[in-house]
Structure formats: C-alpha cells, structure tokens
Amino acid sequence: MPAFSRLVRFLAKDGRTYYGEAILPSGVSDLAKATQARVIRGDIFGKHDVTEQVADVRLLLAPLAREDVKTVRCLGLNYEQHAKESNMPLPKYPVLFYKPVTALTGPFDNIPVPALAQEVEGVDYECELVAVIGKEARDVPESRALEYVLGYAVGDDVSHREWQLKRGGGQWALGKGFDGWAPFGPGIVSSSLIKDPQNLRISTKLNGKVVQESSTKDMIFGVAQTIAFLSQGTTLLPGDLIFTGTPQGVGAGRKPPLWLRDGDIVEVGLEGIGTCANKVVHVKSRSKL
C-alpha cells in the first residue's frame, strides 16, 4: 500500500509544510531525530512518490493533517496488567470510545489543561500504539486485517480521571477529549516495516523517570483482532486512527495517585517508531462575557 517507509509531516525551514520520508542516521529508528526528509508528492493513502527533493525539518508536526483524519477510535482496558491495576475484569469485547479530531496534536506540542480540567486533580498519561487505517475496511477477517494498516505511530491518550469516571455521566469522552489531549507521532512507520505490532516495547517517562514500561504483547485484543471487530458492520476509512490502549503504570493506578502537573514533561515511546515529548501547560481562564 504505502510507497513510504517512515512518514513524517513537518514544517520545513523554507516555511512550508510537507509530508516526507524521514532521513535518519544509520542505526537510528526514532523518527523524532529526523532533521531532513525527502518530500512526498501525491496522496499518501493512494498514489504518491518519494521525490529526491530534500527539505530541512524545522519542526515535526502531527503526522497526519487534521483534514486527512476521519475518526479517532480508542480502546479502554486493552492491556491485561492495566485492567488488573484498575480492578476491572478483563473485557469480553473491545471497550470502544472516541476522541474528537481537535484532540490530536503533534509530537512536541504542549498539552493544554483548560480551566475546567484544573478544578480538581486527575490529569493522567497513557502511552499507546496508534494504528493508522490505509484503505477502506468493512467486515474484515482477522487473518487479513493488517493488510488495511497504513502504518503505526505512538500516542498519549491524555485523560482526566475525575471527568472521565465521576463527572461524565458514565461516558468517558469528556474526560479524554479536550483540545490537544491526543499527541501522536513522531511519524508513521509503514506496516511493511513493522510486520508484528504485538511484539514492541512501549513506555512512558514523566520528567525523565520511567512510569510505564511494557510490551504490546500484553494487549488483550491485538491490532488485527481489533480491526476485524471494529469493521463488523462499520466501515473504517483511510485516515482513521485507532489508539489501542495503554499498559499498566498509569497515575490513577498508583498509591498515592500520580497526577500530571503544570510544567511536567511526558514522553511516550514505542520501539521502532520513536518518542513524543509534550509539556503540560495550565491554560489561564478566559474572561467571562
């Protein structure tokens, strides 16, 4: 499906925004280290070419432009050890919720905490493998599900536990859907390079200290099983993102809880893809009319 191997979207030093094929030093796999890329022309979900034009990277952006993303699906309680630390039974079916596309942000952008989310503590981190759908999929068998994946990224399903679990009326979306609460990137590594998404190290660092460390093999519903299930009677479109759940070690599962605070630096990493590093920033409340 893709002609690219390691897709990045970036602001170049010439002031333009491009999709590109990341140029990495030998032995380096972290797309966050890319300082140059070969410009891609065409439709990244269809016919496109990796050109010989090399551009200097000023800033890596969210690897898909907002207009190229259709839906942001997310799974809850999808790692066995995370379900246990949450004192929840293992789900029989994938636990699905959605985030608005306005939650998406880049690998180095700030995580803004609005006034509503500052009323009470509870902001939490969740490192996640993000699967990017590359072609239309409906009623897909598990045996062929990975054929529909364009590639993979790493993301942070930032969550406010009070608004997610106590103030949301039983719905998780409010506590997980604030603007900028789904950083992802630093690029998209093609499914042609990552043959087995169920054998990747995944982690979170908070201010340089490891707080989550696991493997995607601990997923209850793997990527193929998830795509097969979500496509039953529902069409997945090119550009759909699937945040596939988080491993154990979240702040809510600790005693005492470990909540994100103003100024904290959260780094989520995934083997073979790279790292997103985002600063938590409390937004000053706007004056009321």
Steps between C-alpha positions, in 0.01 A plus 500: 500500500744778602804601296648670808680318779512765773251779445535835672304821463705805573550871481809556289755775533358652181175565692296238317331189640576168331445130527835329469708184530714545811875486451659343809863436589616139479382298799240758608130405499347787702318719248526789747869520403425581135654828388442447128243326283435425134186683394200281410267602219153359451240326715659323795202261509524437127750573226795700625869534430797551726694763307870583506423846639652520849360752747636600840264432791428798725223329699329162485121534494221253565572238232158545338340834423165548670317484168659160430364346822147363491436348844700449819401172664649391831496182708472490877629224728684326217811390689459215746719650771332840465156344546630333815646821644163666428323221696288430194413162347655422163256618232328242279489747212712805417398804707457774240484876542579795275703817516428809287755580230565827686667290772777407257826687524864460408787311659651810664194718556387602846216317673263785596300450819192726485342665803228233519765228539683704766205498740615173653806277463493200273695560176666173399729358228448193279760386245336319209575338166300683232395306190427708189248357254620527140207376295127450541421199716166336578429150635870419487615155620770503767732305269508793255451794736860623499481543122285806568758672723696787348743507791552561869575792732517553875251716685398625843135459594505785752213454746339678792380226733252715692326615181538158338366286784301719741375811323436360152170327569647162409649625173879530470515752215495823703793395718707397198398740227641841586695684230853364461441193717611248237861576403629248246794442271784565465416350160338193347710189441367289214337166572748358249774565757304403811374153417399409856347783703457264797867483592604861561632665816285791615567749779433834666742729677384777730765768553762246394383219730349182351141458619369255238699218342345204325459320168215506252485120545302572820206630294176312558379575147788529255501740206369244250224381734406861576472601134299189418260571786461874436435444128204268558209693352700823522724640228848610601633773272850600389632736765310343788717471810471228763663564837535142622509539877765551767706268721527504878662784690249782448484767768152397611623150583765621746477558874499790543382593149755668273329784318649722230578852613571829328846489343538120498665339196338178376688276256326203339709260297447200276770269369587554135301823480631752746396742770256784556596751770228739615489763772193536723387863503214638709300745291396821667124532513347737251302795627127438500274722290 
